[in-house]
Amino acid sequence: MSKDKNAPAAAPSPPVSNFIRQIVEADLAAGKHAGVAWAGKPGPAAAHAGAPPDAAKIRTRFPPEPNGYLHIGHAKSICLNFGLARDYGGACHLRFDDTNPEKEEQEYVDAIVDAVRWLGFDWGPNGYFASDYFDFMYEAAQHLIRSGHAYVDSQSAEEMRASRGTLTEPGRDSPHRNRSAEENLDLFRRMEAGEFADGAHVLRAKIDMASGNINLRDPAIYRIRHATHHRAGDTWNVYPMYTFAHPIEDALERITHSICTLEFEDQRPFYDWLLERLAEGGLLAKPLPQQIEFARLNLSYVVLSKRKLIQLVQEKHVDGWDDPRLPTLAGARRRGYTPEGFRAFAERIGVAKADSWIDYGVLEECMRDDLNARALRRIAVLDPLKLVIDNYPGGQEEECLAPNHPQQPELGKRAVPFSRELWIEREDFAEAPPKGYFRLFPGNSVRLRYGFVVKCTGCDKDASGNVIAVHCEYLPDSKSGTPGADAYKVKGNIHWVSAAHAYRCEVRLYDRLFREANPGAGGRDYLEDLNPNAKQVIAAQLEPALRNAKPEERFQFERHGYFVADRVDSKPGAPVFNRAVTLKDSWGKG
């Protein structure tokens, strides 16, 4: 059984302070949310309510839209929101913002649930959907109409765009802006009843078409959609806009700190405006949620745009959402990355207000650090070349002992079979060696790691002059771990597997999906920067113990890097291995 399944958890490091933690601590010290009752969400799901917050607690949420799989950037937000709730004795909600029935699927919901749980977080009873609140949102929209804060606009999308204005020019009022509340209510209810086609009308908030913030220029809050919702079915013909639904969800769930990325900073005035209007009308209770923005993850050598990820999948540039080359959490998991590595990565890069770029090598280093501690060592020959020990008795076998983890002797040793014919790496033999080459060449001696010292005597070639086998002789009293073995001093030390016992296996060598740090920079198509060598499939020879590897068991293949038994394609007694990360960063180096 591999160590990563049972390894004791390391003692967590104290969380690094940041501006969000400082805000939370100040709010807790001031008792800002003390005594806030958690009444649960409206409707029949109220029984799912979590524990009430008190003076020592906060509520955060992770609110994905179920229109794709989560990616590496989401891991930062997940770790931040769930980590804050954990560290300050609060609760974090998992809430699906399912307000667009045309793009959302149950497959995405299931994948998101799996990814968050895989990262090591649990939301307990606090799992919600925006669609849980559609009745309330519909009533809230009617309240805004009655109070003069919303109206039905019958302009086309092009006309609304043209009248919106620019960053330097104010927008123009819609010709329908001054409809009476009664007329607006009638139109909105008929929209919901299904009388009109998609796009015929929208409901807009009535704020200020001359505002310097374009997001306050009467934003749309409801639109007509004749589409089947993945949960609500065909109940609704109108659906709330995300920017309308999201703050209401936060308020109904009594979220204390609504943490989002910087692109929503310009939306905060509308977030506050909406909640204040509904609180004034008695629909929401105070204190209201506080929106706080932080810099999203910008990672080199990947694309995190959902639109681009969907394109990569749909156009089959990758083999699905869980392709190990793709920067989705499902892909990272299948590649062999670890939840602990992601949590360490989130802690290392920290939380900031200003955008910055993180080199992909930082993520790889976090994975190496975690895998180095937890992955058992095994031997694999990725480019096999036959080595024949001519003076070793034919039909004889013996065992060599190799440590399961050289830094953790308590994990013991394993027996590796040894025989007359072995597999070695092709690069470990050179007929005409370059200067400084200490591996096998005619007349040179090396140690077979954990085994004997051998001296190269020559090689066999095929008709084309390619080396097909190397010959050597062994020194019987040089076996590692036996008395006198240390007397044999050689500079070369190579790994091997017994040809008679090896497991021939498909191994997939994964690398970065893009060959440029900023795919698509300079206006070029980002697809032009795809790395054609991001996936290489080889037939390797592995030590026999690896034949019984279970899906998702991780190992260090000595000298080659960290590998995982593929969670999809591995079968009992026939695992397939994926390379998670190399032993050191060699990207861009000769």
N, C-alpha and C positions, 0 to 999 in steps of 0.2 A: 504494500500500500504506500502511495507516495506521501511525502511529508506534508505537502501543501494541504491535504485533507484534514490533518490532525495537528498541525504545528500550533504551539501555544501562541496566543496573541501577544505581541510586544506591548509593553506599557505605553499608552498614548502620550505623546508630547503635549505640553500645555498649548492651547490654541494661541496663535499669533494674533495680537490685537490689530484691528483695522478700524476705519471710520464707521463702518456699520456696527461693529461691536460697541464702539463708544456711544453711538446713538442709543442702542438697546440698553446699555448699562445706565445711561442718563435717564431714560424713560422709566426703567425699573426703580431707580433710586428716588425718582419723583413720584412714584406710585401712579403713573399716568393711566394705567389700565387696571388698577386695583378695583375689585368689586364688579368688574364687567361680567354679567351673567352670560353663559353660553346656552342659549335657548334651543340650539339645534337649527337645522334648516327647515324652512316651511314645507308643509305637505306631509305625506305619509312616511317620508324617510327621516322624520325628526328623531326617531328612536336610535339613529346612528350617531347621535351627538357625542362628542368627546367630553373629557373632564373639563369643568369650568376653569378658566384662567383665574389666577389671583394675583396678588401684588408681586409674586416672585416668578410669574410665568409670562410667556409670550406665545403668540401664534403666528407661524409663517406658513407658506404654501409653495408647492411646486406645481405650476399650472400649464402643462403641455397641451398643445392642440393635437388631437389624434389623427393627423394627416400625414404621418411619416414616422420613421423610426428615430429614436433619440441618438444624438451624436456626441462626440467627445466634449463639445462645448457645453452640452447640457449637464455633463458630469460635474462641472464647476458649480453650476447653479444648484444641482441636487445636493452636493456636499455642503454648500453654503447654507441653504435653507434648513435642511435636516440637522446639520451640525449646530446651528444657532439654537434651534428648539431643544436639542439634546443638552447643550452646554448651559442653557438658562432655565432648564426644568419646564419647558413648554411643550407644544405639540406642533407638528408640521403636517399639513394636509396635502394629499395627492388629489388634484382636481383636474379633470379633463375639460378644457374649454372647447366643447363640441358645438359650436355655433354655425358651422358651415357644412350642411348635410351633403354637399356635392363632392367633398374631398375627404370625408372622414369614414373610417372603416373599423370594425371590431378587431381586425388583425393588428391595427396600430395600437389600439387600446391594450391588447394582450401583450404586445411587444414592449410597450412602455412599462407596464406593471412588472414584467420579467426583468427589465433593465434596472429599475429602481431597487427591486429586491436583490438583484445580483450585486449591486454596489454596496449592499449591507444595510439598507434603511427600511424601516417599517412605519406605516402611517396608522396602524391600529384600526380603530373604527372610522377614521377620518378620510375616507375615500369618497369623492364626490364628482359630479358632472355639472357643467353649466346647464344642461338640459333639465336637471332637477329643479331649476329655478325659472323655467320658461313662463309659468303662470304668473309668478311675481313680476317678472320683467315686463310682461304684457300689461299688467296693471300699473306698473311704474311709468311706462310710456304714456298710458292714458292720463295718469296724474300730471305729467309734464304738459300734455296738451291742454288739459283743463286749467292749469295754472299759467298758461301763456308762454311756456318754455319749450314748446315743440310744435311743429306744423308738418303737414303733408305737402311735399313738393312734387309736382307733376312734370318737371323739366326732364329732358333726356339726360343721360350721363354726360354726353358731349356738351350740352348747354350748361350743366352744373360745373363742369371742369372749366369752361370758358369764363364763367362768372366768378370763379373762386379767387381770381387775382394772383399776384405773384409775391415774392418776398419784399418787393419794393412798392407794389401797388395794391391798394385795398380791393376787396371783392365787391361785387354788386349784389344787392338784395334780389332774391327770387321774386318773380311776379306773383307767386303764390304765398309769399311770406305773411301776408296780413289776412289770410283766411280766418274766419271765426273759429272759436273753439268747437262749436257744434259741427261745423262743416268738416273740420279736421278729424274729430272723433268719428263721424260717420264714414269718412273715407278710410280711416285706419281700420275700423272694424270690418269694412267691406274688403279691404286688402287681406285681412286675416281670414275672412270667409271664402276667399279664393275667387273673387269676382274679376280680378285683373291679372294680366299677364306679367311675367317677370320683367322688371324694369319700368313698368308703367308709372309707379309712384315709389317714393321713399319717404320715410319719416325722418325729419331733421330736427336737431336741437336748435332752438332760437337763441343765439348768443350775441355775436358781433361780427358782421361781415367786414368790418374795417380793422379788426384786431391784428396786431403785429405778429401774433402766433396763428399761423394758418389753420392749426388744429382747432381753433375756437371759431372759425368762420362757418358756423352752422353745420357741424359735422352730421353725416348720416348716422342714425342710430337703429333703424329697422329697414329691411328690404324684403321684397317679395321673392320667395324661392319655392317653386313647385317641385320639390324633391323629397325623396324618402330619407328620413333621418335614421341613423343606425340604432337609436334607442327609442325615439318618439314616433317612429313610423311616419304615417301621413297625417298626424294630428294637426300639424301647423302648416300654414301657407306663408307666414312671415317669420323671419328669424332675426334676432338682435345682432348688431355688429359687435365684433370682439371688444372694441373700445368702450361700448356701452355695457356689455355684459360683465366684463372683467371686474370693474370696480364694485358693481352690485354684488357679485359673488363674494368678493373680499369682505364687504360689509356684512352680508348675511351670515357669513361664517365667523364673524368677529375676528378677522385677521388683524393683528396689531401692527405688523411690519410687512408691507407688501414690497418685496425686493425684486427688482427687475433690471434689465440691462439698459445701457445708456440711450438706445434708440427710442426708448419710451419717455425720456426726460421731457420732450416737448409735449407729450400727452398728459403730463401730470396736471396742468391747469384744468383740463377737461375732466380728468379723474376727480379732482377736488370739487369742481363746479357741480358735477352731476350728484355726487354724494351729499353735498350741502343742500341742493334743491330737494332731494328726497328726504333728507333729515328734517328740513323745514316743514315739509308736508306731513311729518309724522310716520313716514314709511320705514325709516331707518333710525337706529339708536346711536347715540354718541357714547364714547369717543369713536370717531371714524378711523379707518385704517390710514396709515401713513405710507406713501409710496417713496421708496428709496432706490436710486439707480446706482449701478456699478458697471465697470467696464467689462464687456463680454470677452470671451476667449478668442484671440486671434492667433492661430497656430500656423507655422510655416509648413509647406509641402502638403497641405490638405485644403479641401473646400468644405465649408460648413453650411453653405447656403442650402436650405431644404429644396429649393427649385433645382439646383445643380445635382444634388444627391438623387432626386427623383429621376432626373435625366440620365444619370449614370446607370441607374437600375433599369429604367424602361428601355433604354437603347442598348442594353446588354454590354456595356463597357466593363461591367463587373458581373459576378454570378449571383446577384440577389442582394437583399438588404443586409444579410449576414456574411457577405464576402469579407474575408480577413483583410483585404486591401482597403476596404471602405472605412471611413472614420466614424462609423456608427458604433454604438456600444455593443450591439449584437455581433458586429464584425470583430471588434476588439476582443470580445470574450472568446469567440471562435479561434482567433489568432493565438490566444494564450495569455493575453494581458490579464492582470489580476485586479479585483476590486481594491485591494490594499494599495496597489500601485497607483490607482486613480486617486484614492483619498490622499496619499502622500503627495501626488502631483498638485492637487487642489490646494493643499496646505503650503507647498513650496512656492507656487506662483502668487499666492495671496490674493487680496481683494483691493482694487484701486478704483479711483474715480476717473482716471485718464486712460484712454486706449493705448495699448502697446502690443508689440508682437512677441510671442514666445516661440523659441526655436523648438522644432519637433524633437530634437535631441534631448531636451529636458524631460519630456514624457518618457522617452526610451530609457533614460538614465534612472528614472523612478521605477520603471518596470524591472530593470536589471538589479537594482538594489533589493527589491522585494523578492524577485525570483532567486537571486543568489542565496538568500537566507533559507528559502523554503524548498527549492527544487533538488531532488535527489540526482546524483551523478550517474550517467550511463555512457556507454561507448557506442558510437555510430560511425560508420565509414560511408561518406556521402558520394565519393567518386572511386569506386572499388578497383583495386588492382591486386591480382593474385600474388602472394608471397609463398614460396615453397621452401621449407626447411629440409634440405636434402639429407642431412644426417639424423633427423628425428625419426624414430621408428614408425613405420607405417602401421596404422591401426591403433596406435597408442594415443591415449587421451589423459589429461590431468587438469587439475583446477589451479587457477591463480586467484588470489584474493585482492579485491579492489574496494576501497572505502566508499560507502554510500554518500558520505559528505565529508570532505577533508577537514572542514572547520568545525564539524560536529561529530567527534569520534564516538559519542554515545549512540549514534545511529548504526554503528557496527560496520561490518564488511559483507560483501557478497562474493560468491564463487563465480568466476568467469572461465568457461571451458577453453582449453588450449589443445591444439592438434598440429599435425604436420603441415597442413595448408591453411593459410590465413588470408584475410582481406586487409589491405592497407590502403591509405589514400594515395591516389596516383601522383599527387604532388610530393609525396615522400620518397620518390625515387627519381634520380637524374643520372642518365648515362654519362653525360658530360656536365658535372655540377658547376654552378657559378661560384665565385669567391664567397666564402663565408657560409657555404651550404654544409650542414652537419648531419643531414639525414642519409638515407641509403644511396650509395653509389659503389661501383666495383672497387673492392678493397677496403671499404670503410665499415666500421662497426657502430651499431646503435643499440640502445636498449628498447625492447618491446615493453611498453609501459605495463607495470605489474607482472611482467614475465621475465624472459631471458635476454641476454645479450646475444646478438647475431651479427655475423660478418657477411657482407654481400659478396657473392662470387660471380654474378653475371645476370643475364636476362634472356628471355625468349622473345622473338619478334614474329609478326605475321608477314605475309607476302608483301605488304605495303610498307614494311619497316616500322610498324607500330609495336611498342612494347606490350606484350600480353601476359607476361609473368616475370617475376623476379626470383632469383635463387639465392639462397644463403645457407650458412651453417651456424648452428647454435652452440653455446658453451654450456654443457649440462649443469655445471656447478655455479651458474650465475643467476639463478632464479631469485627474483625479488623476495625479500623476507626470509631467505634461508641464510645460514651461517656462511660467511665468506663472500656473499654476493656483492657487498660494498667494495670489495677489492677491485672490481672491474670498473674502471673510469672511462666513460664515453661522453661525448658532447651532445649526441643526438638522442632523443627520446620520442618514439612515435607510438600512436595507438593502433589497435588492430581488433579484429574479431575472428573467431574460428570459422573457417569456411563450412565445415561440417555441421555447425550448430547455429549459424547466423540466421536471422530473420530478414528475408528480403522484403522490403517495405516501400510503399510510396511515401515520399517525403516532399512537402511543398515548401519552397523557400520564398517567403514573402518579403517584400521591401516596400519602400514608400510608393504610393500610388502615382505621385507626380515627381518629375525630375527637376522642376523649378520650385524655388522657395515660395514664390507668389504666383500661383497658376493664373494665367490670363493677364498678367501685368502688361502694360503698354498697349492695351486694346486688342490683343490677340485672343483668339478663341481658346478658352482654358483647356479644351480637349486636346489641343495641339501639344500640351505639356504633359500628357499622360506618359508614365514611365513604362516602356514596353517590356522591361525586365522586372516588373513589380511582382510577377509570379513565375516561378520556375518549378516544374515538376520533375523529380528525379527518382530513380530506383536505387535505394541505399541498402547497405547491409548493416544490420543492428545486432547488438548482443542479444542472446535469446531471452533474457529476462524482460525485454520490452514487448515481447509478443503478448503478454498478459496485461498490458497497460489498459486502464479503464478510460473511457471518454473524459476529457478535461483533466487528466493527470498530467502534470508538468514535470519536465526533467531538464537538466543541463546535459546536452550532448557535449562531452568533453572536447574542447578546442573549437566547437562550432557555434555554440549559443544555446538559447533556451527554446525548448520545443514543447508542444502540447499534443496529446492525442485528440484528433478532431472529434468534436462533440456530435457531428452529423454523420460523417462517413465511416467512422470506426465501428467495427463489428467485434463481437467476442472472439478473442484469439487472433484478430486481424486488425489491429489499429492502424490508422493513417496519421501521420504526424505533420504538424504545421510549425514553421519557425516563427516564434514570437518576436525575438530580438537577438541580435548578435552579441558576442561577449563584450565587444567594445564598439564605440562609434567609429565606423570607417567610411561614413558617407562622404563622397566627394574627394576621398583620398586615394592616391594611387597604390 
